[in-house]
Amino acid sequence: MPIDPLPHLDEHTTIINAGPDRVWPHLTDVVQRSFARFGASGYARLVRAADPVTSGPRPLTEGSTLPGFHVATAIPGQELALRGSHRFSTYALIFRLDADGPTRSRLRAETRAVFPGLAGGLYRQILLTSGGHVFGVRRLLAAVRRRSEQGSVR
């Protein structure tokens, strides 16, 4: 299933005092590190994610995988689209970078997902009412902003 037909779940935005080309390496690094944390592979296996482990080229490019995701699109300075599926959902997390003036960027994180069946509906309810998804996405955006404005890639 292509990303576009998945239903829109939410979108979060941050403004970064750095151009898209400067933000891109921080975006890919923060995403890679965030999904490589302890427990991510275990959770991906628990929910039977299609991509349960980290593999493929680094820095992230099409075909790279992270626990729960594979990179569907990687256009440096523009878009990083992650796609995944497990027994409760098929989903995408799409990061889009746009210039917002000569030295600023707008970074958007859009989530799209479908939650089939009763178990999927329960999973959706837990995901949306717990606040964990929103917290996690906003934390990712804040980390990219902070690192891009400081100018160091770890």
VENDA-V923447 format. One record per pair of residues at least 4 apart in sequence whose C-alpha atoms are under 8 Angstrom apart, sorted by sequence separation. I is the first residue (numbers start at 1). J is the second residue. D is the distance in Angstrom with one decimal. If there is no record, write none. Layout:
BEGIN
i: {I:I}
j: {J:J}
d: {D:D}
END
This chain:
BEGIN
i: {1:2:18:19:20:21:22:23:24:25:26:27:28:29:30:31:32:33:36:39:40:41:42:43:44:45:48:57:60:65:66:75:76:85:86:99:100:101:116:117:118:119:120:121:122:123:124:125:126:127:128:131:132:133:134:135:136:137:138:139:140:141:142:143:144:145:146:147:148:1:18:35:36:44:65:74:75:85:99:100:115:116:127:128:147:57:58:64:65:73:74:84:85:99:100:115:127:128:147:44:45:56:57:63:64:73:74:83:84:98:99:44:56:62:63:72:73:83:84:97:98:115:44:55:56:62:63:71:72:73:83:97:98:115:42:54:55:61:62:71:72:82:83:96:97:41:54:55:60:62:71:72:81:82:96:97:41:53:54:61:62:70:71:81:82:95:96:53:54:61:69:70:81:95:96:51:52:53:60:69:70:80:81:94:95:51:52:53:69:79:80:94:95:51:52:68:69:79:80:93:94:51:52:68:79:93:94:36:49:50:51:68:78:79:92:93:49:50:51:78:92:93:77:78:91:92:91:92:91:44:90:91:44:89:90:89:90:41:89:40:41:88:89:32:40:88:109:29:36:28:35:36:88:89:28:35:88:109:51:87:32:50:51:107:49:50:88:49:50:49:48:49:47:48:47:47:44:24:28:24:23:24:21:22:21:20:20:20:20:20:3:19:23:19:19:20:6:15:18:19:20:6:17:18:19:17:18:3:16:17:3:15:16:15:16:15:16:14:15:13:14:13:14:13:12:13:11:12:11:12:11:10:11:9:10:8:9:10:8:9:8:9:7:8:6:7:34:6:7:6:3:31:30:30:30:27:26:23:26:23:26:29:12:23:29:12:22:14:26:13:14:17:25:16:22:15:18:14:17:18:16:17:16}
j: {5:6:22:23:24:25:26:27:28:29:30:31:32:33:34:35:36:37:40:43:44:45:46:47:48:49:52:61:64:69:70:79:80:89:90:103:104:105:120:121:122:123:124:125:126:127:128:129:130:131:132:135:136:137:138:139:140:141:142:143:144:145:146:147:148:149:150:151:152:6:23:40:41:49:70:79:80:90:104:105:120:121:132:133:152:63:64:70:71:79:80:90:91:105:106:121:133:134:153:51:52:63:64:70:71:80:81:90:91:105:106:52:64:70:71:80:81:91:92:105:106:123:53:64:65:71:72:80:81:82:92:106:107:124:52:64:65:71:72:81:82:92:93:106:107:52:65:66:71:73:82:83:92:93:107:108:53:65:66:73:74:82:83:93:94:107:108:66:67:74:82:83:94:108:109:65:66:67:74:83:84:94:95:108:109:66:67:68:84:94:95:109:110:67:68:84:85:95:96:109:110:68:69:85:96:110:111:54:67:68:69:86:96:97:110:111:68:69:70:97:111:112:97:98:111:112:112:113:113:67:113:114:68:113:114:114:115:67:115:67:68:115:116:60:68:116:137:59:66:59:66:67:119:120:60:67:120:141:84:120:66:84:85:141:84:85:123:85:86:86:86:87:86:87:87:88:86:76:80:77:77:78:76:77:77:77:78:97:98:99:83:99:105:102:103:104:91:100:103:104:105:92:103:104:105:104:105:91:104:105:92:104:105:105:106:106:107:106:107:106:107:107:108:108:108:109:108:109:109:110:110:110:111:110:111:110:111:112:111:112:112:113:112:113:112:113:140:113:114:114:112:140:140:143:144:144:144:144:147:145:148:153:137:148:154:138:148:141:153:141:142:145:153:145:151:145:148:145:148:149:148:149:149}
d: {7.4:7.6:6.2:6.3:6.0:7.7:7.6:6.1:6.3:6.1:5.9:6.1:6.0:6.1:5.9:6.3:6.2:6.5:6.3:6.0:6.1:6.1:6.1:6.3:6.0:6.0:7.4:6.6:5.8:5.8:6.1:5.1:7.8:5.6:6.5:7.7:4.9:7.3:4.9:6.2:6.3:6.1:6.1:6.2:6.3:6.1:6.1:5.9:5.8:7.0:7.5:6.1:6.0:6.2:6.1:6.0:6.2:6.3:6.1:6.1:6.3:6.1:6.0:6.1:5.9:6.1:6.2:5.9:7.0:7.9:6.4:6.2:7.7:5.0:4.2:5.8:6.4:4.1:6.0:4.7:4.3:6.6:6.7:6.8:6.1:7.6:7.3:5.8:6.1:6.9:4.6:5.9:6.0:4.5:5.9:5.7:6.3:8.0:7.1:7.5:5.5:6.4:5.5:6.3:5.4:5.5:6.5:7.9:5.4:5.5:6.3:4.9:4.3:7.8:5.5:7.7:4.9:5.9:6.2:6.5:5.2:7.5:7.7:5.9:6.2:4.9:6.8:7.3:5.4:7.1:4.3:5.7:6.7:6.4:7.9:7.6:5.1:6.4:5.5:6.0:5.6:5.5:6.4:8.0:4.7:5.6:5.1:6.8:7.3:5.5:4.6:6.1:7.0:5.1:5.7:6.6:5.6:6.9:4.3:7.3:5.7:5.6:6.4:6.0:6.0:6.8:5.2:5.7:5.7:5.3:5.8:5.4:4.2:5.5:6.6:6.5:7.2:4.5:7.4:5.2:6.2:5.9:6.1:7.8:4.5:6.9:4.5:7.4:4.4:7.1:5.1:5.6:6.5:5.8:5.4:5.7:7.5:5.6:6.6:6.7:5.1:5.1:7.8:7.0:4.5:5.7:6.4:7.2:7.8:6.8:5.7:7.7:5.7:6.1:8.0:4.7:5.4:7.8:6.6:4.7:5.7:6.6:6.3:6.6:7.3:5.2:5.5:6.3:4.1:5.7:5.6:6.4:5.3:6.7:5.5:5.6:6.8:5.1:4.5:5.8:7.7:5.9:6.6:7.4:7.8:6.7:7.3:7.3:6.9:6.8:6.1:7.0:6.3:6.1:6.1:6.3:4.4:7.7:7.1:7.8:7.1:6.7:7.9:7.5:7.2:5.7:6.5:5.6:6.0:4.1:5.3:7.0:5.8:6.0:6.0:7.5:7.9:6.2:7.9:5.2:7.2:7.8:7.2:7.9:4.8:4.9:7.1:6.1:6.5:6.1:7.4:6.4:7.9:7.0:4.9:7.6:7.2:7.9:5.1:5.0:5.7:7.9:6.2:4.7:5.3:4.5:6.0:7.9:5.5:6.5:6.4:7.0:5.1:5.7:6.3:4.7:7.3:5.9:6.3:6.9:5.4:5.6:6.6:4.4:5.6:6.4:6.8:5.3:5.5:6.6:4.2:5.9:6.2:7.6:5.4:7.7:5.4:7.2:6.3:5.0:4.4:6.4:5.3:6.7:5.5:5.6:7.7:5.5:6.3:6.2:7.6:7.1:6.9:6.9:6.3:5.5:5.7:7.3:6.5:7.8:6.0:7.4:7.5:5.3:7.8:7.0:6.7:6.6:6.1:7.6:7.5:7.8:7.2:5.3:7.9:7.5:6.4:7.5:7.7:6.2:7.3:5.9:6.9}
END
